[in-house]
Each structure stands twice: as C-alpha cells, then as structure tokens.
Amino acid sequence: MVNMLSMLMREAGHEVVGTALNGELAIESIKSLSASALPDIITLDFHMPKMDGMRTIKHMRVLVPGAKVILISSDSTLPVVMRAKNAGVDAFIVKPFEPQTVLSTIARFE
C-alpha cells in the first residue's frame, strides 16, 4: 500500500518527502526532515505495526502542525471514524479505494 500510494502521488506530480512502514518510522522520518522539507499532506493507515494511526497522528500534529492528515483504512466503523475526527484527521478514505479518490482528496487541500 505504501509503495502504491507513493507511486500514485509521484505520477500525479506530487513530491513524496518520505515513506514509512509503521508509525514509529513515520515519526522518525518526519524528525529527520529539514523545516523546508516538511510535508503539507500526510497519509496513513489506522492499523499500523508498532504504533497505530491515532497515536501517530498525535505526534504528527506536534511535529507538523499545519499538515493535512488523510487517514486511509479498511476499518470505517463509527468508533474509528469518530476517533479519527477527534484526533484531527482532515479526510478519511475507505479501503479499497480508487486512485482518483486519493488524488481528488489531496486536490481539496492544494
């Protein structure tokens, strides 16, 4: 999923400043970026190894407060959607999804 999203965004002309396979690595990746390279948009899953999406979002909000966060998950139950909303998620995409859904969601924030 990470590779597919990265390829989709690059092909659409977006710069991908980093990828990670779990929440802990995502936080480390963000911390290693210079201020000028911080992302405008962050995509992540709700279910990730080592640190779930909700905990990762809390860290991301501190590290990159202005970034838009798009949560992509196959779990679209009401509790998950409400937790995402309360965590400050800017958009929620349900898996499986069409590539155009991701691109049109990103376009809303440009």
C-alpha positions as CSV (number, residue, x, y, z in Angstrom):
1,M,0.0,0.0,0.0
2,V,2.8,2.4,0.9
3,N,4.6,1.8,-2.5
4,M,1.3,2.1,-4.4
5,L,0.4,5.4,-2.8
6,S,3.9,6.8,-3.2
7,M,3.9,5.9,-6.9
8,L,0.4,7.3,-7.4
9,M,1.4,10.6,-5.9
10,R,4.6,10.9,-7.8
11,E,2.9,10.1,-11.1
12,A,0.4,12.9,-10.3
13,G,3.3,15.3,-9.8
14,H,3.4,15.4,-6.1
15,E,6.7,15.3,-4.2
16,V,6.9,12.5,-1.7
17,V,9.3,13.5,1.0
18,G,9.2,10.2,2.8
19,T,7.5,6.9,3.4
20,A,7.4,4.5,6.4
21,L,6.0,1.1,7.1
22,N,4.9,1.9,10.7
23,G,4.0,4.8,12.9
24,E,7.3,4.8,14.7
25,L,9.3,5.0,11.5
26,A,6.9,7.7,10.2
27,I,7.7,9.9,13.2
28,E,11.5,9.3,12.9
29,S,11.2,10.1,9.2
30,I,9.5,13.4,9.9
31,K,12.0,14.3,12.6
32,S,14.9,13.8,10.1
33,L,13.5,16.3,7.6
34,S,14.5,19.9,7.5
35,A,11.9,22.5,8.1
36,S,11.7,23.4,4.4
37,A,11.1,19.7,3.5
38,L,8.2,19.0,5.9
39,P,5.1,17.6,4.2
40,D,1.9,19.5,3.5
41,I,-0.1,16.3,3.5
42,I,0.4,13.1,5.4
43,T,-1.4,9.9,4.5
44,L,-1.5,7.0,7.0
45,D,-3.5,3.9,7.9
46,F,-5.4,3.4,11.1
47,H,-3.9,-0.1,11.7
48,M,-0.1,0.0,11.5
49,P,2.5,-2.1,13.3
50,K,4.3,-0.7,16.4
51,M,2.1,2.4,16.7
52,D,-1.4,2.8,15.4
53,G,-2.7,5.7,13.3
54,M,-4.3,7.6,16.2
55,R,-1.1,7.7,18.2
56,T,0.9,8.6,15.1
57,I,-1.4,11.5,14.3
58,K,-1.0,13.0,17.8
59,H,2.8,13.1,17.2
60,M,2.4,14.4,13.7
61,R,0.2,17.2,14.9
62,V,3.1,18.4,17.1
63,L,5.8,17.8,14.6
64,V,4.0,19.2,11.5
65,P,1.0,21.2,12.9
66,G,0.0,22.7,9.5
67,A,-0.1,19.4,7.6
68,K,-3.3,18.0,6.4
69,V,-3.8,14.4,7.6
70,I,-5.6,11.8,5.4
71,L,-6.4,8.6,7.1
72,I,-6.8,5.6,4.8
73,S,-8.3,2.5,6.3
74,S,-10.4,-0.5,5.7
75,D,-11.9,0.0,9.1
76,S,-14.7,2.5,8.7
77,T,-16.7,1.7,11.8
78,L,-18.3,4.6,13.6
79,P,-15.9,4.4,16.6
80,V,-12.9,4.5,14.2
81,V,-14.3,7.4,12.2
82,M,-15.1,9.3,15.4
83,R,-11.6,8.7,16.9
84,A,-10.1,9.9,13.6
85,K,-12.3,13.1,13.7
86,N,-11.4,13.7,17.3
87,A,-7.7,13.3,16.5
88,G,-7.9,16.0,13.9
89,V,-7.9,13.9,10.7
90,D,-8.7,16.2,7.8
91,A,-10.0,13.4,5.5
92,F,-10.9,9.7,5.7
93,I,-10.6,7.3,2.7
94,V,-12.0,3.8,3.0
95,K,-10.1,0.9,1.5
96,P,-10.4,-0.4,-1.1
97,F,-10.3,2.8,-3.0
98,E,-9.9,4.1,-6.5
99,P,-6.7,6.0,-7.2
100,Q,-8.8,9.0,-8.2
101,T,-10.3,9.2,-4.8
102,V,-6.9,9.8,-3.2
103,L,-5.9,12.3,-5.8
104,S,-9.2,14.3,-5.5
105,T,-8.9,14.3,-1.7
106,I,-5.4,15.7,-2.0
107,A,-6.6,18.2,-4.5
108,R,-9.0,19.6,-1.9
109,F,-6.0,20.7,0.2
110,E,-3.9,22.3,-2.5
